Amino acid sequence: MTDTMDLQDLPEEVRDELQSLANVTGTGIGLKQTDEEGMTDRESVIVFVETKLPRSQLDEDDVVPEEIEIDGETYSTDVVESGEIRALAVEVPEPPLEMDSPTLEIEESGELAIPEDLDRKEKWRPAPAGVSVGHPQVTAGTLGTPPLENRDGKMVFLTNCHVAAASGDASIGDTVLQPGKIDGGVSPNDDIGTLLEFGEIEFGSGSENTTDSALVEVVPDHLQYDLFELRENLRGWSEARIGRVHTKSGRTTAVTEGRCTARNANFAINFGAKGIANFVGLDVFEVMGAGGDSGSLMGFETAEGLYGTSLLFAGSTQLTLGIPMRAVQAEHGSLTVMTSQSLVEPDDLRITGTAFRGALGEGATSYRWSGPWARQYSIDFQAHPTTGNGYVRSSVDGVYNHSAGTYYLVKVENRQSNQSVRYDVRYVVTR
C-alpha cells in the first residue's frame, strides 16, 4: 500500500455537497475497496453512510455519485457503512470492585496462578499505558501513552478530553484516577495525577473540532515506560499510513490491530448527553476499539519501535476513529517521548520510588501485580505503614516474564489483627 497520495484533502464545496446527502455520516480520502479485490491501490473519495441502502430506497438526489472531479482529475467514490459514531468511553455501567485495593483470587491449592491476561481494570503503580483511567465524573477510558515531556518540561500522559476532563466539564487541577471510577477507582487512594490541560470540544451543528485530547501531569514514579503487552516501546510520532496495519493497547479490547482505511475525514460524533460534535481531519481505521478504549494510542511497529500516529477517541461496530498526533501537538505543543533510561541511568545502583498505595482491613492480605519492568534490573518492594502504629509486611510472591517485560506479584500483609492500616509500597531497583 501507499504512504503518500496525490489527493490530500477534499475541497470544502465537495464535502458540503456529499455530507448534505441523506444517511451520510462522514467523508474522507482513502483507497477503494471491492468485494473481489479487497483494498486496491486506487485513490478514491470515501463516503461514509450509517447504513448502506439499495438505490431503490433512496431519493435520486441522495444517491452518491460514482465519480467526482477535483482539480481537473476524476476520482471514484467508495461508499462505506459506518454505523452510528460515538465517543468510546465506557457507556454501560459495570459493577465496581467492592474493595479499595483489588486482590487476585487464590486457587484451592493456595497458589496464585499467573493470569492469562493481566487485568487492565486493576490499580497499577507504576502504571503502563493501556490501563483504565478517568476523571471522577467519568466511567473510564484508557491511559494512552508512556511518560511524555510537554513544552514546559512537565511529565505527562496523553488521553482524551472526554476521559480526563469530562468533555470539558472539569477544571484544571482536578484529580484523575487509575483505575477509572467504574473499575473501583476512588480518590485519594487511586489518584494518579492531575488534569494539566485539555482541548475544548465545541458541540452543535456549527462546531468544527480538530482534537479530543488532554494532558495529565504525574509524578515520575507513577508511570511505567511501556505500552501494556506490546513488544515495542514508543519511539516517536508519525502520520497514519493508508493500508498499513496499526496497533493499539486499550482498557477494554486490549491489543488489537487494524488497517488505516482513510485520512482527512470529517464526522459528526455522538457524545451522549453532551450532544453532537463535528470533527475534521480524522484518521479512519478498521475496528480496533470499543467503549473504554478511548484515549488509546494507535501506531505502527518498526524495527526501531512503535511510532504513534493517532489518539483513539470514537467509533462504531464498523470502524474506529483517531485524532492525528499532528493535531494533538498543534493543540498542546511538542510532546517528547521519555525513555526507560529516564527511570534508571547506567551509573545508578539503586533507585527508589512509590510503586503503589493501598489500605488493608484487620489482619488482611492483598496481592498486586506491578510491571512491566525492564528485564535487566531486579526489583524489590518494601511496604511502609502510613497509619500510626501500623505494621505491614511485603514480599515478592511471584514473577511473570512477558514479551513486554517482567511483572512482579507483590504480597502485602497487615500484621495487626485489631486495626486497619494504610500503606505505601516503595520499589527498589537494583542491578
N, C-alpha and C positions, 0 to 999 in steps of 0.2 A: 504494500500500500504506500501512499504518498505522504511525505512530511509537509509539503507545500502545495498550494492550489492556486490557480490563476484567479479564481473568483474568491475574493477575500471578504466581501460583505455585500448585502443587498441594498439597493437604493431605497430610500425611505418610501417613495411612492409605490414601489413594488411590494414592500412589506405591508403597507397600509391596505393596498388592494386585496392581497391574499388573506390578511387577518380580518378583513371585513366579511369574508365568506362564512356562511353558517357552518358550525361544527369545527372550525379551525381553532386550535389551541396555541399554535406557535409556528414559527418559520425559522429556517437556518440554512446552512450550506454544508453539503456532505457528498458522499459517493452513492450513486444509485444502487439499490439492491433489488434483485429479482428472485423469484422462487427458483428459477433454473440455475442462475449463476451465483447467487448469494451477493456479497458485496463486490461490485465491479470497480473499475478504475475510472468511471465516467463521472465527472463533476456534475452535480445537479442541485436544484433548489429543493430543499426538503420542506414539505408542508405537513405539519402535524395536525391530526384530527382526533377528537375524543373517541369517536367510533367510526370505523370505515363503513360506509353505506353504499349500497348499489346505486348506480347513476339514476335509476328509475325512481328512487326515493328522494332525490334532490331536485330543487328548482334549477332550471337551466342556468340562472345567474349565480348559483352557488357551486357549480362544478369547477374543480381546479383545472386550469388549462394544462395540456400535456407539455407545452414548451413555453418558455419566456425569453424574450430578447433583452439583454442587458449590455449596454455599451457596444452595440453592434454585433455581439456574439449571442448565439442561441443556445440555451441550456434546457435540458429536460427537467421536468419536475418529478418528485417521488413523494407519494402520499403515504405517510406512516402513522399508524394508530398509536396514540399516546396514553389514552385513558385520562382520568382526572389527575391533574398535577397538584400535589400537596407538599407542604414543608414536612420533613421527615423526623421530627421529634416524636417521642412515644405518645400515641394518642389513646390507646386502650389501657386503662389502669391495670397494673399488675400488683399482686399482693406484696406490700413492703415486708422487709425482714422484721422479725419480732424483736431481735436484739440489736443493740447499737454496735456490737462488734461481731461481724459474721464469723461463723465457725464452719468447719468441714466435718462431714459425717465420718464416724469411726466404724469400721466393719466389725462384725461379731468377734473376729479373731483379736481385736484390739489394735490392728494395724491400720494406718491411714493410707488408703490406696491413692496412687497417682491418678488424677482425673484425666479422662480422655481429652477434655477441653477445660483448661483453667477458666474459671468463671470471670467474665468481663464485668459482671454486675457487682462484684465484691469491692471492698475497700483495698486499695493498693498504695503502699508507701515504700519506696518511691513508685510513682505511677507511670506505666508505659503509655504511649499513645495507643488509642483503640479501646479504652475502657469507658465506663459510664461516668458522666459528669453533668452538671446542670446548676442553674440558678435555683434558689429555694422556691421560686414561683413556678418552675418548670418541672415536668415529669423527669425526663432525662434525654440526653443526646450523647455525643462522643467527644472525648478529649482528642483533638485532632492531630497534634504534632508533638514530637520530642521538643526539648527546650530550644527556643529561638531567642536571639538578641534583637530588641527593637531599636529604633533610631535613637532612643535616649539611653541605650546601654542596659536596659532592664531585661531580666529573664522572664519570658512569657511563653504561653502556649496559645495556639490558634484553635478556635471553634466557631460556631455560628452565633450571630446576634440573637437568633430565636432560641438558642440553647443557653448561653451565658448571660444574656441581657433581656430575657423575656420579651423579645421582639421590640425592644425599645422602652418597655415599662420599668426597667431597672435604673439604678443610679450608679455613677462611677464610685468605686469603693465597696460596692456590695460584695458579700461573700459568694463564692462559688464552691459547690460541694462535689466531692468524689468519694463514693458514688453519688449519682443523682438522687433526688428526693424519692422517686418511685422505687428505687433499688435500696432504700433504707438509709440514705444519707441524711444526717441531721447536723445542725450547727450547735456548738463549735467543734464537736468531736471529729467531723468529717470535712472541715474546711480544707481546701487545697490551695486557695488563692483568692485574690480579689479582682473584680472587674476593673480593668485599666482603661479600655476604650472600646467603642463599637460603632459600626456604620449604621446610621439611621435608616430605617426602612419606611418608605412612603407607601401609603395604601390608597386605593381608589382608582377610578378609571383613567385618570390622567397621570398616574405615577410612572416613573421610569428609573428603576433601581439598577445599580451595577454590582452591588455586593450585599451579602448577608454574612457578616463576619464580626468577630470580637476577639480581643486580646485579654488574657487573664494573667496577671502578674503572680509569680510564685517564688517561694524561697528555693535555693538551689537543691536542697536535699529532698524535695518533694516530687521530683520528676526523674524518670529513667530516660535513657538516650536511645530508646528503641521504639519501633512500631510493633505492637504485640503480635507475635507469631509470624512476622515477616523475616525472611532471611537477610535482607539488605537494610542497612541503616540509611537514613535520609541524607542525601548528598547535596542537594540544591534544588533549584527551580527550573522549569522548562515550560514550553507550550504543549498542550494536549495535541496528539497527532492522530488524525483521522485514519481509522483502520487498524491502529496499533492497540494491542491488549494493555489495559491499565489494571492496577490492583488497588485495594484499599483494605484497611483493618478497622472494623467498626464494632460498636457495642452489641448490636443485635444479630447481624448476619456474619460476624467475624471476618475472615479473609475471603474476599470474592474478587473475581476478575471479569472484565468486560471490555469490549472494543469501544473506542470513541467513534461515534457514528455521524456527528455533525458539530459544527462550531458556529460562533456568532449567531446564536439562536435567541429569539425573543419568546417569552412565555408569560402567561398570567398564572400566578401561583396562589393556591388557596391556603391561607394561614389560619383557618378555623375561625374563632371568634374575632380575630383581628381583621378579617376580611381578605380581599384580593389585592395582591401587589404585583405590578408588572415589572419584569426583569428583562434586561437587554444584555447581549454579548455572552451568552452562556455556552458551556460545553455540554454536549449530549452524549450519553453512554448507554450501552446495553444495561439491563437491570443489574445493579450492583448493591442495592441497599433497600432497607425497609425502615419503618418507624423506629427511631432511636439511633440510627446511623448518622443522623445529621451532625456535621462537624468533622466527619472523617476526611482525611487527606487522600486524594487519589493521585496516582502517578505511575510511571513505568520504570521497570527494573533494567539496569545495565550492569556491565561488569564492574563499574565503579561504585554502584549503589543505586538507591531509589531517587528519581527526580520527581518531585511533587509538581503537579500541573493544575489541580483543581480542588476546590473545597466543596465536598458533597453537602447539599442542603435541601433538595426536593426531588420528587419523582413520582412514579406510579408503578403499577404492576407491569408496565410495558417498557419503561425507560428510567434512567437516573440522570439528574441534572447537577452540574458543578459550576461554581464560580471560578473563573480563571485566576491563578495566582497573580497574574499581571494586574487584574482589577483589585485584588485584595491588597497588594502593595501600593497601588495608587491611592487607596484609602488610608492605609496605616503607615506608609513609609517602608523603607527597606527592612526586610526580616532576614537575619543571618542565622544559618543553621549552626548550632553549637554541637560539637562532637563529644564523644565519651572521654577524650583526653582532657576536657574541661573538668571532669569528675576526678580523674586520677592522673596526675602528672608523673612522668617517668621516674623522677627522683624522689617522689613521696613514698615513704614506707608505710605510713598509717594515716588514714583519713576517717573522720567520724562525722556522722550526721544523724538526723532523726529519720528512721525508716517508717514508723507509723506510731499512732497513739490509740489508746483504747480504754475500756473500762470493764471490770470483771466483778461479778457478784461474789458473795461469801464462798470461799473455797473453790471457785470456778476455774476452769481451764479453757483456753481458746487456742485455735490454730489459724495461722495466716500465711498465705504464700507471698513471697516478696521476690521480685525479679521482673524481667531477666537481667542478670548481671554478666558482665564480660567474663569469659571463662579463664582469662589469665590471672584473675585475682581470686583470693579466698575471702569470704565474707563471714564475719561473726556478728551475733546480735545480742545486745545486753539490755535487759529491762530495768527501768528505774521508776519507782513509785512517785507519783506527783501528789498523792493523798498523804496527809500527815499520818505518821506511824504505819504506813503501808509496807507490805513485804511481798515482793513478787520475784519469780524466778523464770528465766527464759533459757531455751536451748534450741539448737537446730535439730529437728526431728526427722528431716528427710531432705534429699537433694534430687532435683529433677533436671537432667540435661535435655535441652530442646535445641532445635536448629537456631532459634533466636538468641540463645544464651542459657545461663544456669538459673533455675528457680530454687529458692530455699523455703522449706516449710518450717516456720518459726512457732514453737510452742511457748505459751506464756501461762504461768500458774499464779493464782492468788493463794499464797501460803497461809493466809489467815482465814479461819472458818467463821469468824464473828463480825466481819465488816467487809464492805465493798472497797474497791480500790481503783483509782485511775493511774495510768502509767504511760510512759514513753518507752519505745524500744529504739535504741540507737544502733546503727550499724558501724562496724569497724572493718575497714578494707585493709587487707594485708597482702603482701606479695606472695 
